[in-house]
Amino acid sequence: MRELCVIVLIFVVMAGTARAQLDVAKLAEAHKAVDMARNDGKGHSDKADSGALGWGEGDIIQNYASMWEVTEDTYWLSKIGEHFHRIMDNASDPDGDGYLSWQTKRYSCAVAYAHRLHNVSAAQIAPERQKNSSGAQAAKCSGHTYIIGFHEGPAKFRIIDWDTREVIADGIEYEDGATIAQIEPFEFKITGQTHQGDRFMVRTIAQEPIEYVVHQGMFIYPVALFIEAARSRPELREQFGADAEEFLAFINKHVFEKNERDWLDMDELGGGYRFEPKITDRMPNRIMVHNQYGALARAWLVLSGVEGAHPLMATRAVRMVRYFHNHLELDEEHNAYRWYSEDYIEYGQPGHNGWGGPREDTSHGSLDVSLAIEAARRGVVFTDEDMVRIANTWLKVMWNQDEEEPLMANRVDGAQPGKHSALFPRWSELSQWDRKVYDLALTAFLARDEEGQVNAAPIMLLCAKRAGVELPQ
């Protein structure tokens, strides 16, 4: 690989200033080599877990779409096609609803319900309900029912797994209000004077596979760009037309139609998808955070103009774009926008980020920005003025104002400064509205070693393309 990228930049001296010019051909060839060395060129497309597909495969297949836009080399379209065939092959229908999809337990919660039975004493157990979303800890949940019983007297208790009848703890000295932690990953407290024969029941629900719109959006969006190119350009139809038709039919049914059951219309605010009504979901039935519905909304923006796309795609796309746009707040000092990661109405009351939590973070916020970029480029809700304001968020609020070592804050309001490189996926595409974004991204790119430059080539080259920089092919 290093041999392919010994020279990835041509340096041209203009008016006494050294200015770097990206060598597209060399970077593209070097990136091909890196890509082929990753699981024999399959990336994560052979995985069934939606988390691996979303956060692993998503960036890989998006890089192919970026390289296609920059180079118009059909090799990259071929890669998208190969990968999505494998992704479709790994879709399944475990709930038997007739729709194929992808699932993961990775972000599912463990849940526990505790209550006293018909006891002699008035002792209480708390909390009545708790939810653990901490990954490895949540995975310890068995999904079984447990009995905490004072079978001999009020001074000691035992804990029995009621599904297996296994005694998991015995002879435990009772202390009023002491933590009971033997039913992992939960903690309970019994308070009050107990009596012989008292029993308390704890019912647990283990993590379960859940489908996530954001994971789907990460790889469906670049596939949508593939379909658009293959269906709109006559010279591509012979090679890619059949795949495009197959992909669109699959997406229409198994992604768009399936997610319709979770659509939520918010009247003049717009709309979005809801989380599944599964108790193990972190926020069952609440409208999704902006970056999650937004990841898939980008695909609907692309496909809504493609013949054969589901007739409701355009409507849903506009409603989601409007929902995000309506929750942007103007920072008048910097002529910039700030926003929360989620805005919702629950039990009749508006809220966001757990009622006043931190603003959207840079990583997840990149998907919000990507939605705005795709919408603006297609003339949907977002205007050039809006995009200048988002670019100002990047340049006037988040940037550390260091030309030589440009770093961006970890939140869109500038909190946690100096956390990220100026060469950041999706944010860098704001170069279309402010050339300074490109200049800072290029500085960050040149500071990387050869391997780092090759890995970041799709991001940097697309940044240059969107900035209108003429690059040698």
Secondary structure, 3 states (H helix, E strand, C coil): CHHHHCCCEEEEEECCEEEEEECHHHHHHHHHHHHHCCHHHCCCCCCCEHHHHHHHHHHHHHHHHHHHHHHCCHHHHHHHHHHHHHHHHCCECCCCCCCCECEECCCCCEEEEEEECCCCCCCEEECCEEEECCCCCHHHCCCCEEEEECCCCCCEEEEEECCCCEEEEEEEECCCCCEECCCCCCCEEEECCCCCCCEEEEEEECCCCECCHHHHHHHHHHHHHHHHHHHHCHHHHHHHHHHHHHHHHHHHHHHHHHHHHHEEECHHHCEEEECCCCCCCCCCCCECCHHHHHHHHHHHHHHCCCCCCCCCHHHHHHHHHHHHHCCCEEECCCCEEECCCCCEEECCEEECHHHHCCCCEHHHHHHHHHHHHHHHHCCCCCCHHHHHHHHHHHHHHHECCCCCCCEECCECCCCCCCCEECCCCCHHHHHHCCHHHHHHHHHHHHCCCHHHHHHHHHHHHHHHHHHCCCCCC
